[in-house]
Every structure is written in C-alpha cells, then in structure tokens.
C-alpha cells in the first residue's frame, strides 16, 4: 500500500486563474489539480518545485495529500531543504499554459513530467539538474526553448523538438551526457551558443535545414551521423571522430594543436550553410586507410543511399568498396536485421549469381527469415536459364 505525505501548495489567484507558487513538503508523486476553488490552474511559477538538495528516494512510492494556501509573493530561489520524499513524478493538468524558469530545478529524482499541450515555452533552467529525467515529450505547440533549459539532465537520451520551435537559448542541452539523438527543426531561426557542450554520447543530429551546422558540432569531436535537409534533397553524412592534444613550442612560447584521426578533416567539409561534398568524397581514401571497417562501410552506404551532389566516379568508388567487402557488409546488415540496406544492395547490382548462394546461406545461419525470403525471391527472379544447345544439320 502506498504511503501518503502531506504537501501544502501555495497559490496566487487572479482574474485569469490560479498560479502555483510553491510547495511545502514532498511526495513521490504530485498530482496538480485542474482547478482550485472553482478556478482553473493556468501556470506554475518560477522555482515552484525547485530544491537545492532533494530528499532521499522512498522505499515505496508515496502519494501527495494536497492542501492549498493562498500566498502573495512568488519564490525567487530554490528551497534549501524540505521534508518528505524525493519527487519522481509530477502530473500537470492541460489547463496550464505557462511554466516558469527553474520550476523543477534540482529535482534529481524526477523521472516523468507529462507537459500540457498548451505550453509554448520551455523557460530557462526549467529542468536543470533533473538528473533522473530519461525521456520527455515536448508539446507540439512548443516555440521557444530557453537557456540552460535541460542543463545537467544526465540521463536524458533523446529529444524530438517539434516543428514550430523557432528559438533555442544558450547551453540549452549542456551536460546532457547520455543524449544520443536530437533534431534541430527547419523552423528554428535563432540559435545561441554552447547547445551541445559535454554531450559526449550525442550521435544522431537531424538538421531541418543546412544552417548553423558547423557551429553546433564544433564542440563534438566524437563520431557523428548528420542528417541534413536541403530544399531538394536529404543527406546522411557520417563524420569520423578525432582526438587532439596541445604541444608546446618552447622557444616561441606558443601551443599548437595536434590532431589524430580523420574526423577533423571531414569536419572542415561541414559549413554553416553548405557542405563541400566534393572534398568529403575525396577523403574516402583516407578513412579507408585509418578508420575502423564498420565506420568505413557505413560512410559508403550512407553516401550511396543519399547521393546528393555525388559525382559518378565517386559513386563508383563507394560501390567498388562495398563490392570488395560484400560478405562482411552483408553480414553486418544481417546482424542489424536491416532489410532496407539489403534491398539497396540488390538495386545497386552488388549480388551476383556466384555470391548470392553464400549470402543466402549466411542469412539462414543467422535465422533472418524476412531477409532470407527476400533474397530467395530475388535469386528466383534473377536466375538465368541455360541456353539449349542447337545443332546445324
């Protein structure tokens, strides 16, 4: 049976409705009501649930028994400490259209906050320090993401920014160390600095337009997969990683950056508003020599799959590489159960009558039934019938 904790909600009444100003006491789950004294709850004020040091996690989930108290002044800082249990879930009513800055700052155990559909702005520092927040669905009406909005959300793995977001403030995702995937919608017009600082796991970034790309990835030296939408096409570019160190030139009293790996050269092809595709494709010889086989394979396959501004001779270079490593390539995509790429291999005429039986046998061993069925059907359709011998009489 769930325990019950007493929580006092302080609020301000206005002609438009009720604003939640703060709380005294904490419980694992807070369920904010739609109305108080017959008036709709329309806003959460600055610092409403913020805390400097969160309470310990309860052994069993506790529910909040809410009491309500009118107040005149809003809080201007986080509580130094409060009694009760750490907040893990807050349920907000759809009547809310505004959430103030630092509203949940420091709620280190908070895992879930369903946001109301009417919310248009994620205020500065709204979720900063929410270390346990793993996922969050932003409302489709979201237009502004404030500075440091998700600062230090170390467990946040992905964010889907709605089409309509037009402004993202500085350091909005700073220290989101588990984030793997994010998008920057085409609608974004204003981007501030340091968005992805210390986003060490960020791998997939989808840009709705080719804008600010170089600036945003400048702080990321690990491997990246960039999806970029141009007016007439979409591209996927794999960018290898690189490492660097500073070497002192003692006589000149200067430090020089020394780069290791191919990633810094590929990054030079990425500009804020365009991509130097010619140079990107020219570097393939270098990545073949220095990078891991899987990375080289993926780089080639992405470029072939999204051949925007791909010259014919470079296309043949990529095809030749995949053809020369066909068994390895097929085994990799079979392991990923990626039928889409296997289909592309047939479209690119990579499978021959000599190699196809070996590929089919590989699919059988890995028990990839859907891909196996496709390959056998492809073999049947492309099988050549031996010509009958004829004799002149």
Order of alpha helices (4+ residues) and beta strands (2+ residues): beta-beta-beta-beta-beta-beta-beta-beta-beta-beta-beta-beta-beta-beta-beta-beta-alpha-beta-beta-beta-beta-alpha-alpha-alpha-alpha-alpha-alpha-alpha-alpha-alpha
